[in-house]
């Protein structure tokens, strides 16, 4: 197991290096003069101020030297300073990261808690009306964009339940009930497609496992159906489900970015969109790199879960 973990960590180093190059180059490929956009409509713009900002950001250097300078700082734990506020980028991110992680974590837990019972029920009631209803519902859930669901829920709640706190964010430590109330709608909007995907995958995987020879042998030997289903079939059906959970958990970050805009939640999504619009390179690079590290770490956990569920994965 140790060798497997070390091998996966080495793979992640190369992945993060490649992603860092893409982040750096793609931000600089955005049209427009970054320095002019950063300075905005300031009447005091002078060639001297423009040149000073270029040198502050290192934009006067060749592109490869800019990247090496940024990468060296990142490896030292220095993500730079925000152009607008002058605060360290790490502090800006740490101030918003808990909000995004709370929304993503609650959406992930909700999706797993809802989809597992639905998927198992659909597999056990195959061919019935309940199974058909769950399959149709999952297809509908997959086709609904989270931002559209969010906007629709805001519209419905503004008419039928206007007293519900639908917009904004309150820290959990300040008002636990207010925090949870404001998270209900965005969590539903983000988790709905994931619930649909996990339900379909779990149902399909369970049906495949339940048709295997060893399950039929267990039935012939008189094993209790409940034990056969939960102890033998469910664990072997989890690998494709874990795959989808890992992928969807990573995609939650991109979905959360849009949902934070819809519900005015001050998380990483709103922070990075503002940074890109303002060409705040240090802040945009830091936020995107942080999100990438979280995504890569989630995938590492998924790989380790594979090895725990099926030890043969270590030797694949």
Buried (B, 14 or more C-beta within 10 A) or exposed (E): EEEBBEEBEEBBEEBBEEBBEEBBEEBBEEEEEBBEEBBEEEEEBEEEEBEEBBEBBBBEBEEEEBBEEBBEBBEEEBBBBBBBEEEBBBEBBEBBBBBBBBBBBBBBEBBBEBBBEBBBBBBBBBEEEBBEEBBEBBEEBBEBEBBEBBBEBBEEBEEEEEEBBBBEBBEBEEEEEBBBBBBBBBBBBBBBBBBBBBBBBBBBBBBBBBEEEEBEEBEEEEBEEEEBBEEBBBEBBBBEBBBBBBBBBBBBBEBBBBBBBBBEBBBBBBBBBBBBEBBBBBBBBBBBBBBBEBBBEBBBEBBBBBBEBBEEBBEE
